[in-house]
Amino acid sequence: MESRLNYFGNPLAGKVLRHINSAGKAVTDSTLPTALQELVKIRASQINGCGFCTDMHTKDAAHAGETTQRLHLVAAWREATVFTEAERAALELAEQGTRIADAAGGVTDEAWANAAKHFDEEQLVALISLIAIINTYNRINVINQQPAGDYQPGQFG
């Protein structure tokens, strides 16, 4: 499989990616736990069918010490006992935020209230922003048919 175009080598794409990466850095530097950030990125990427991002974030999470058991269970987090209540709230918000078009009401008040029980305002801003950013990357990679499997942890910095 080959990508439709060399998005990562294109000058205009480079400008766009710098801005997205800058927003991502603000989230990375927030108080939202790093392990939770990776779980959210993995789950949104799974939903969107983005192999490139799923590959990247599972490898980055494993490299950072995440267990294979938890990585294997992200897709079935509702039935898994290995996630904290805060992680479950974040995963629910990520799912609903990713599937906006599938639900007439968008993110439910219940999902929001549950997330707000576990995260302060800064962390909620980081979580909303993270969901938006990973969905942006998923869309770029899915539209471009960016191949998955070759990512190496830390490859992009």
N, C-alpha and C positions, 0 to 999 in steps of 0.2 A: 504494500500500500504506500502510495506517495501522497503528500499534501497537494492540494490544488494549486497553490503558489507558495513561494518562499516568504511567508508572512514575516518570519523572524529576521529575515535579511533585507526587508524592504525599508527604505528610509522613512516613509510616512508612517508605517507600522511602528517603527522605532520610536517616533515622537509620541504616538498614541500609547504605546506600552510604557514609556517613561512616566506618563501621567498616571496610568493605572497602577504601576509599581509604586509610585510615590504615595498614592492612597493606601495601597497594601502595606507599605512601611509604617504608616500612621497606625494601622490596626495592629500590626506585629508588635509595635512599641507600646501598645496599650496594656492595661492590666488584665485583659481577657487571657486566661491561661493558654499557653502555646499548644498543649496537647488537645485542648478543646477546639482550638482554631483548626487544627488538622482534621479532627473528626468531622467538623462542619464542612470543610472543603471536600473531604472524601464523599460525604453523603450527598451533597449537592451535585457533585461530579457524577456519581452513580446515577442519580435521577435523570440528569441531562444526557447520559450516555457518552460522556466525555472520557474516552480511554486515556488520552494524554494526561489530563489532570488527575484522574484516578490513579494512574501509574505514578505520577510525580508525588502526590500527597501521601499515598500509602508508603512509598519508599522513604520520603522525608520523615514521616511519623515513626516508621520502624528504626530509621537511623537515629532518631531522637530518643529511642527507648520504648516506644509503644509496643505492646505485646501483640503477637500474631493472633492470639485468640480474640482480642478486642477488634483488631483490624478486620478479621474475617466476619465478625458479627455486626459491623456498622450497618450493613444493609438490612439486618433483621433486629435492630436495636430494641424494638418494642418487646420482643420475646427474650431478649438477652438480660442476664442478671449482672453483667460486668460493667454497667455504666451507672454513674452517680445520678441522682435526681437532677442536678444542675446540667449535666451532660445531656440527659434525656430531654430536658426543657429546651436546650439549645438545638438539639437535633430536630425536635418537633417544629421549632420556629424556622429552622433551615428548610425543612421539607415544605412547610406551608408557604414560606417566602419564595421558594424555588418553583412551586406549583401554582403560582398566582392565577394563571390563566385557567386552571382546572377547577377553581372554586369561585363562585359568584361573589362571595364575601371577602376574598383574600385571606389574610391571616386572622384567625378567630380571636376574640377577646380572651377566651380561655387560654389559648397558647401564649398570648402576650402576657397575661397575668401570671402564668406559671413561670415564664422567663423572668419577669420582674421580681419574683420572689427570690430568685437566685443570683441576680446580677444587679449591680448599681447602675446609675445612669450612664456613666462613662462606658462601662462594659456593654450595656445595651446598645449604645451608639456604635461601639466597635463590632458587636455581633450583627447588627443591621448592615453596617458597611461591609463586613466580611462576606455576608450572604450576597450582597449586590456585586461585589468584586469577583467572587468565584463564579457567579453566574455569567458575568461579562466574559471572563476567560473561557468558560465552557462554551459559550456561543461562538467566540472567535475560533476555537479549535474544532468544534463540531462542523461549523460552516466550511472551514478550510480542510476538513478531513485530515487533521494533524495526526500522524501515526503515533501509536503508543508502544511502550516496551523498552525503549533505549535510554530513558532518563536515568541519570546518576545523581544521588543526593548531593545537593549543593551546586549543581550544574549552573544555575542562574545567579549564583552569588552567595 
